Amino acid sequence: MPLSIVILAAGQGKRMKSDLPKVLQPLAGRPILSHVVQAAKALKAEGIHVVYGHGGDVVRTTLASEPVIWALQAEQLGTGHAVMQAMPAIPDDHQVLILYGDVPLVKAETLQRLIEHSNERAIGLLTVVLQDPTGYGRVVRDGAGNVVRIVEQKDANTKERAIGEINTGLMAMPARSLKAWLSALRNDNAQGEYYLTDVIVMAVREGFKVNAVIAPTEAEVLGVNDKVQLAQLEGALRMEQATKLMLDGVTLADPARLDIRGNVKTGRDVFIDVNVVMVGNVELGDRVRIGPNCYLKDCRIAADTEIHPNCVIDRAEVGPRNVIGPFARIRPDSVLHEDVHIGNFVEVKKSEIGAGSKANHLTYLGDATVGRKVNVGAGTVTVNYDGVNKWRTEIGDNAFVGSGSMLVAPIKIGANANTGAGSTITKDAPEGKLTLARAKQVTIEGWKRPAKKV
């Protein structure tokens, strides 16, 4: 059967105590809802329908690039009512998978199993067994172990509240039957809402089989209602990602102190120290070592490079056998070739640094092209901005830039050229020569330090 997916994402999330809709709260650097959409896309459905309500414009804008079909739930009248809003756009011969926008860690593999347990005469229902099921709808079975209904916490009696198996809310069923059941829903319950779970009773009455698929882990089906639960899921996802890296051969100094907010590819024998944050697409080559407290975003770091503590590498490419930091910042559109040394308190922005070049101390290289085996002395600044435009600095192979040099762009420092320490260079420095630009040193005789008046 063709598949349509419905994601319920209309809740306000009052317990979040935030102006941001619940489904847009960040988890691993992305909105909660985007995690659910990502799992849905892996199932290759004919359509992904997102039912939105509270903060609808913001939700749609935030996920504007996603290939989803939007359905508005103007009034919050329960989960059954929410699904009704999406059903007119779904053909009768489809199978419908219902997901929740605040259950972000569910995996496509689990959802595929759920779909396989649904057919024209069967419902697939995802359940999980909890030690403390308080607050969740209980799965009620008959004496033969068949699922007969779901009872919500507020409507459950004492015996039913003792049941540990709970409904996750995720289910799969034929669209034609679902439409009929939804039209028959009533709201005579403690909440005055149209419960989606009531379709289970209707299905059983019509002779449908309810196939309960137990989720492999509790974390995979946990929802998010407040910031405490959000932090718990963040921790669960962090450990899941760290475990995957370790199984791929990465050594982590402490798996609990690593944040991955994107996708990470690693080579062999990579080492990552504590409090490292990796955002977007990060690639680490063989034997790369990342020191503590580093931030890596959308970057590629080649083999045998070491990143010392407290460095930022942002949308840049770092070649093999580099030594970076500590306290270095490599900014977007920078390319560092092999055997480059970028030392403490050095910033590189939109620059290309040639093989074997060094800038070891207190330096800014912006909009620069630096050749091979260049030595850039401490305190050097490429003065690239005139208040309106950015200008480039070119430094040739084997040049030596003296400490404290101000290179006022646009400017070229020739191959094998030297600039004297403390020079402000405003014109091209010729190849193979020493260029100085210093004021004459003067000592003032008889000068006295000013003193405060008593």
N, C-alpha and C positions, 0 to 999 in steps of 0.2 A: 504493500500500500504506500502511496506517496505520503510524505511526512510534512506536517506543519507544526511549528513550535509557537507556543504562547508563553511569554514571560510577563508575570504580574509585577509591575513596578510602580504602582500608583500610591503606595502608602506614604504618609507624611513623616513618620518616624519621630513622634514627639519626644520620646525618651532620649533621642540624640541631643536634644537641647541645642539645636544648631539651625541657622538660617539655610543651610545647604540641605536639599532633600536627601533622605536616607540613602537612596540608591546611588548617590553621587559622592558619598563619603569615601575618602581615599583608602584603598587597601593595596599595599605594595606599590604605591605610587600611581595607581589607576582607580577610577571609580568602581565601586562594588559591582554595579550593573555591567560594566565592560567585561568583567571576568565571566559573568554568566553568558553574555553574548558570545564571547570567545569559545566557550564550551559548545554552545548551540551551533555555531558556524561549522564546527568540526563534524557535525552530523549530516551535513549536506542536505538540509531540508529544502522543500519547495519555497517556504517562506518562514521568516521569523517575525512574529507579531509581538510588539511590546505595548502593554497596556499601561498608560501613564496617567497621572492625575496631579497630585501636589507638586508644585514647582515644574509643571509640564514644559514650559518654554525653555527653562534652563536645562532640563533633562534632554530635550530634543536637540538643543544647540550643542550640548557637550558631546553627544553621540551622533552628531550630524553625519559623520563619515561612515557610520556603520550601515550595512545593507539590511535595514529592518523596516517593517511596516508598522506605523504608529496607530494606536487606537486609544481614544480618550475615555477615561472613566470620570465623568464630571462630578458624580456623587460617590462617596465611599460607602457602598452598601454591601460589602462583603466580597469574599473571593469568588463565589459563584457569579455574582453580578459583574465582577471584573472580567471573567472569562467570556461572559455574554457579549461584551463590547468588541471582542476580536472575532467571534464566530461568523458574522455575516460575510467576512472576506475569505473564509476557509471552505473549500468544496466538501460536499458530503462524503465523497469516497476517500478522503484523507484520514490518516491516523494523526491524532493530536497529542503532542507531548507538552505538558504544562510544567513550567519552571517558575521560580521565584527570583525576583531581582535582588533580594537580600540574602540569598543562599549562594555565595560566590565560589566556594571551593569544590563544588561537585564536578566530577570528571566526565569527559565524553565517553570513556569506556563504561562507566557505571550507567550512564544514560542509554547507551546502546543496549546494554543488558535489559534495561527496563522496557525499551521499545520492543525487544524480541519476545517479551512476555505479554504483549498485547496483540490482539487480533480482532476480527469481526465479532467474536463472542467472548472476549476476555479483556480485562483491564489489568495493566501493569501498575503496581503501587509500590513506591519506594518507602521502606520503613527502616527504622533503626532501633536497637535496644539500648535504653539508657538506665543507668543506676538511679538517676533522679529525673523522672519524666515530668516533673511539675511544670505546668503551663502549656503542655503539648496535648494534641488530640490523641486519644488512645485507640489502638487497633484492637477491635473486639472480634474474637473468633468463636466459632461454635465448638461443640464437643469433638468434632472430627478435625479441628484445626483450620477450618476454612474461614477466611475473612468475611464477616457479615456486615460490619459497619464501622464507622469512625465516630467516636464521641468526644466532643470538645471538653476541655478541662472544666469550664463553668457549668456544663450540662451533665457531667459525669457523676455517678453515685460513688459511694465509698469503695465498692468492689472494683468498679471500673478504674478508679484513680490508682489502684494498686497495680495495674497493668504496666509493665516496663516497656513494651513495644509501642512505639509512637509513630504517628503518621508524619512524614516529612513534608507532605503537600505535593510532592512531585509524582505525577502519574501520567500514564499513556492510555488512550482509548480511541475507539472509532468516532469520527466526527459526527456522523449521522445520529448515532445514539446519544452522544454528548449533547447535541442541540436539543433533542427531545427531553432529556433529563433536566437540562438547565431551564427549559420553559416550565417545568413542573415544580421548581424549587419554591419553598415557602420560607418565610422569615420569622416563624413563631418559635423563637429561641431566646435565651437570656440576653443575647446581644442585639436582637432585632435585625439580623443580617441574613443574607442568602449564602449559606455555606456550600462551598464546592464539594466538601466531603459527603454531603447528603446524597450525591449521585451514586455513591457506593451502595447504599441501601437499595436505591432504585435498580441498579444493575443486578444485584443479587436477586431481587424479586423477579426480574425478567430472565433469570437463569444464567446470567453471565458468571464466568469464573473470575475471581479476583486473585491474581497472582502477586503475592507479596515478595518483593525483591529486597533483601536486607542489604543496606549499604555497608561497604567494607570497613569504613571508619566513621566514627562519630563526627570528626571535624569536617568531613566531606559534605555533611548535610546540615550543619549548624547554620542558623540564621543570625542576623545582626539586628539587634534592637536598641543597643546603647553603646557608649564608647568603651565600656568594659568588655563587652562581647566582641567589639571590633578589634580591640587589642589582643584578645585571646585568639581570634582568627589570624591576625597578623603574625603572632607567635607560631601558630600551627603551620602557616604558609612558609614562614622563615625556616622552620626546621625541615619541612618537606624539600625546599630548594637546597638547603645545606646538605641534606642527605644525598640528594641526586649528585651534587658536586663531588662529595666524598666517594660515592660509588664510581664516579668517573675518574677517580685517582687523585683528586685535589686534596691537599693537606690544609685543614682549617685549624687555626690556633684555638678557636672557640666557636663551634657551630651556632651557639645562641647569640653571638655578637657579629652577625653578618646580615646585611640587608640587600636583597636583590629585588630591584624594581624594574624588571625587564627580562632580557634573555642573555645568558652568559655561555660562551663557548670557551673551552679550555683545552690546552695541550697536556702533555705528560709532566708530572712532577712539579706542578704549580703549587705555590705556598701563599696563603692569604692569612694575614694577621688579623687582630681584633678590630672591630668598629669600622670595617670597610663597607662603603655604600656603593653599589653598582646600579646604574640607571640606564634604561634603554638597551641598546645592543652593544655588549662588551665582549671583546675577544682577547684571550690571554694565551700567548704562545707557550711552547715547551719551556719549563724551568723558570718561568716568570715568578718573581717574588714581590708581593705587595705588602708594604709595611702597615702599621696600625694607623687608623684615623684617616684613611684616604678616601677620596670621592672620585669615582670613575663614571663618566657618562659618554655613551655612544663613541667609544674609542677602540682602537686596536693596538695592542702592545705585543711586540714581536718577541721571539725567543731570547732567553738569557738576560732579559732586562730586569733591573731591580728598581722598584719604586720605594724610596725611603719614607718615613712617617710624615703624615700631615700634608699630603700633596693633593692637588686637584688636577685631573686630566679630563678635559671637556671637549668632545667632538674633535679629537685630534688623533694623529697616527704616530706611534712611537716605534722606531725601528729596533733591530736586534742589538743586544749588548749595550743598551743605554743604561746610564745611572742617573736617576732623577731624584732631586730633593736632598734633604728634607725641606718642607715648607716651600715647595715650588708649585707654580700654577701654569699649566699648559692650556691655553685657550683655543677656541674653535678655529678650524682651518689651518692648524699648524701641522707641519710634517717634520719629524726628526729622523734623520737617516741613521746608519749604524754607528755604534761606538761614540755616541754623543753624551756629553756630561752637562746636565743642567742642575746647578747646585742650589744651596739654600737661599730662599727669598729671591728667586729669579722668576720672572714672568715672561712667557712667550705667547705672542698673540699674532695670528694670521701670518706666520713666518715659516720659512723653510731653513732648517739647520743641516748643513752638510756633514758628511761622515767625518768622525774624529774631532769635531769641533767642541769647544768647551765654553761655558759661561757659568762659572762656579759660585759667584757671590753677588747678591744685591744688585741685580741688573734687570732692565726692561728691554726686550727685543720685540718691537711691534712693527708690522708691515715690513719685514726685513727678509732679504735673501742672503744667507750666510753660507759661504763656500766651505770647502773641505779644510780640516785641520786649522781652523781659526781659533785663536785665543781671545776671548772677550774679558777684559779686566773688570774687577769689582766696581760697582757704582756706575756702570755705563748705561746710557739711555739713548735709544733711538728716538729722537724728537720728531714724531711722525704727524702731529696734528697742529695745524695753524689756526685753529678756531673754527674753521669751516670745512676743510678738506684733509684727508689722510694722504701722506706721501710715503714712498718707499725708500728704504735704505738697502744698498747692495754692498756686500763685503766679500772681496775676492779670496781665493784659496790662500792658505798659509798667512793671512794677515794677522797682525797683533794689535789689538785695540787696548791702549793703556787704561789703567784704572781711572775712573772719574771722567771719562770722555763723554761729551755731549755731541751726538752725531745728528745734525740738524738736516732733516730730509726736505726735499729729495737730494740724495748724495750717494757717491760711489767711493768706496775705499778699495783701492786696487790690490791685486794679488801681491803677496809678500810685503805689503805696506805696513808701516808702524804709525800709530798715533801716540803722541806723548801723553803721559798721565795728566789729568786735569785740563785737557784741551777741549775747547768748543770748536768743532769742525763744521764750517758752514759751506765749504767748497770741496770739490772732489779731491781726495788724497791720492797722488799718483802711485803707480805700481812700483814696489821695491824701494820706496823712500820713506824717511821719517818726516812726519808732518806735525808741527807744534802750533798751538794757538793759545798763548798764555799772556796775561798782563805782567808787566815788570813788577817784581817784588820790591816793596818799599818798607823801610822801618822808620817810624816817626820818632825822632829824638824828643825827649822832654814830655812825652804823652803821659797823662795820669788817668787812672780809672775814675770815673765819676763816683762821688760819694753821696749818700743820702744826707739830707739836711736834718740836724737834730732838732 
